[in-house]
Amino acid sequence: MNDESQNIADLREALEFSRYVGICNAIEALRTTMPPELAKEVLDRAADTFDQWDRSQILLALARHLPDALFTEALELAARQNDPDIGNRDHVLVALASRFSDGYLPLILDVARRTEGPDERVVALTRLLPLMPSILPEAVATANLPAVHAATRAWAFGKFVLQDASLAAEALAAIAANPVETERASMLTAVLGSLDDQHIPAVSAILATVPTATFREPLLKALKARFPDVIWFP
């Protein structure tokens, strides 16, 4: 039995005994396309799995093997992932969007738009943004909703500015308003490539709020590399 046949055999065995970790590992090991009938069997098993984490892991592993005929069923399962902590709905939607062609993207986007909770909806739209750049205005508007938590808004704008550098000032304002002090340094570091000299005062203001040397020192190193002519005060 060759390696690929063994992987298929391992997958069938994992399905038989409902071992979700084994199912995922066997799928990940596959180098060729899964037979459509086996993909259907895996999808059915995901549908029968009560635990949302387990279901999401199966869907994430399975996404690249899904035939077009199973798209609707897989998307319906993704829509059922309603636990914001373990459901991984946003990641499953990205996996589906990465697998299927542009004609399927509006259906995936519709599920993201119907995500309950403003923070969760922002996350879903933001994660889809690299695959659907045209939704940037919608994602920005959603992130600016008053009900969205400041930490979520800061995270989202850190992603937005990588798509459109003209949003740099808004991104810096969102990072500065993030109540999670320990996140400000990493968020600021991530957007430095989208900043220019006009943003130095805002950057300095954020630097002053980074709480400890553990977080401040890597940020200072990044700032000196990005703006070598500026004297930064630790």
Secondary structure, 3 states (H helix, E strand, C coil): CCHHHHHHHHHHHHHHCCCHHHHHHHHHHCCCCCCHHHHHHHHHHHHHCCCHHHHHHHHHHHHHHCCHHHHHHHHHHHHCCCCCCCCCHHHHHHHHHHHCCHHHHHHHHHHHHCCCCHHHHHHHHHHHCCCCHHHHHHHHHHHCCCCCCHHHHHHHHHHHHHHCHHHHHHHHHHHHCCCCHHHHHHHHHHHHHHCCHHHHHHHHHHHCCCCCHHHHHHHHHHHHHHCCCCCCCC
